[in-house]
Amino acid sequence: MDKTDIKKIEFFKHNIDEQDIARANDVLRSIFLTTGKVVDEFETKLAAYVGAERAVGVTSCTAALHLCLLAWGIGEGDEVITTPMTFCATSNSVMHAGATPVFVDVEADTGNIDADMIEAAITEKTRAIMPVHLYGQLCDMKKIRKIADKHKLAVIEDAAHCIEGVREGVKVGQLGDAACYSFYATKNITSGEGGAISTNDPAKADLLKMLRSHGIDRSAGDRYTKLYRHWDMPILGWKYNMDNIQAALLIGQLARIEDLWKQRDAIARRYEEGFAGVKGIRLMKTVPGCKHPRHLFTILVDPKRRDEILTKLQERGIGVAVNYRAVHLLQYYRERFGYKEGDFPVAERIGDATISVPLYPKMADDEINLVIDAVSSVVR
Ligand SMILES: *Cc1c(COP(=O)(O)O)cnc(C)c1O
């Protein structure tokens, strides 16, 4: 086969449509580009969708996690329990706040933090648990909340993969003190870069709004729409505010989020059928009673062959990714904390075996079949 005959299947395609672009255009033609009414509208709609009292728009999920740690008073000398099976943003945010990430190994079937191992990692310095809903599937939040209450810890959910998730009737963010979302370029809804926090604590939401704008006590929108008054800066914050252009891109996608999820769910089910019984492929499990957001679809292969399979799939034009190699084995973490192979064996096993395949609503039928055929034959 000639190289030019190879049909390229992108790893990801976003879902920004003409209406979203028109809405962003309206903002660009208006006078007010930064945090204002359009951000307010998005925040109200996001809070309604996840069933939270309030939402706060920021520039990224990393910023959201960082600000939540600050808002819940976590910093120097404190420890935060999290998972090594995640993107490094999760544990990096703990260090941004001046605190120390403490890893707990994950469940082999889901890749989510193993709630039964959390208590053993709690010390007198522990202040919070930061669970990550890996690939979108919610962690065991009932267990995690119980542990947090017993030890008086905050729970800050990394919900970068999970705006749509429900588990045993519990929605994302419902049992946490706050949940942090990402609108990065490859996430379920996107503005290229962007993030948000949901919380049921209105006082914390107000504090988060100050913290996203340097700690200033009046927003740019207020300063613009109301008569000029001097503002003050009672606390030190960061520059993490979402702007009206980002919010305009997100409002329409949020309105379509259930439909987008259904399309991804249907593709994921076809993958599950297609890969069932293929020797050399193992799949992660969906916990019964879960609405799985299906942010990523991963397969597990023989770790000795993983990199070779990655290369061969790309040679066949199939976009792939690795989500994730265990965070504690990244160079900085090894050097700063002395982590080594064997420290979190379950996360390492997933990290060495995992391959993510394309999953997005725009995938055509023949593309889904092509991925199933190519992956099955390369693995065999
Ligand atoms: C993408 C991602 C983040 C970071 O999101 P940004 O918006 O890029 O900061 C954090 N955690 C997880 C699990 C992610 O996948």
Ligand as a Chemical Component Dictionary entry (heavy atoms), coordinates in Angstrom:
data_LIG
# 
_chem_comp.id                   LIG 
_chem_comp.type                 NON-POLYMER 
_chem_comp.pdbx_formal_charge   0 
_chem_comp.three_letter_code    LIG 
# 
loop_
_chem_comp_atom.comp_id 
_chem_comp_atom.atom_id 
_chem_comp_atom.alt_atom_id 
_chem_comp_atom.type_symbol 
_chem_comp_atom.charge 
_chem_comp_atom.model_Cartn_x 
_chem_comp_atom.model_Cartn_y 
_chem_comp_atom.model_Cartn_z 
_chem_comp_atom.pdbx_ordinal 
LIG C1 C1 C 0 -6.053 17.893 31.148 1  
LIG C2 C2 C 0 -5.932 17.514 32.557 2  
LIG C3 C3 C 0 -5.603 18.436 33.564 3  
LIG C4 C4 C 0 -5.150 19.818 33.258 4  
LIG O1 O1 O 0 -6.074 20.555 32.564 5  
LIG P1 P1 P 0 -5.631 21.983 32.008 6  
LIG O2 O2 O 0 -6.941 22.642 31.703 7  
LIG O3 O3 O 0 -4.816 21.715 30.769 8  
LIG O4 O4 O 0 -4.854 22.667 33.045 9  
LIG C5 C5 C 0 -5.636 18.027 34.883 10 
LIG N1 N1 N 0 -5.932 16.770 35.214 11 
LIG C6 C6 C 0 -6.216 15.840 34.285 12 
LIG C7 C7 C 0 -6.563 14.464 34.728 13 
LIG C8 C8 C 0 -6.202 16.176 32.923 14 
LIG O5 O5 O 0 -6.440 15.243 31.999 15 
# 
loop_
_chem_comp_bond.comp_id 
_chem_comp_bond.atom_id_1 
_chem_comp_bond.atom_id_2 
_chem_comp_bond.value_order 
_chem_comp_bond.pdbx_ordinal 
LIG C1 C2 SING 1  
LIG C2 C3 SING 2  
LIG C2 C8 DOUB 3  
LIG C3 C4 SING 4  
LIG C3 C5 DOUB 5  
LIG C4 O1 SING 6  
LIG O1 P1 SING 7  
LIG P1 O2 DOUB 8  
LIG P1 O3 SING 9  
LIG P1 O4 SING 10 
LIG C5 N1 SING 11 
LIG N1 C6 DOUB 12 
LIG C6 C7 SING 13 
LIG C6 C8 SING 14 
LIG C8 O5 SING 15 
# 
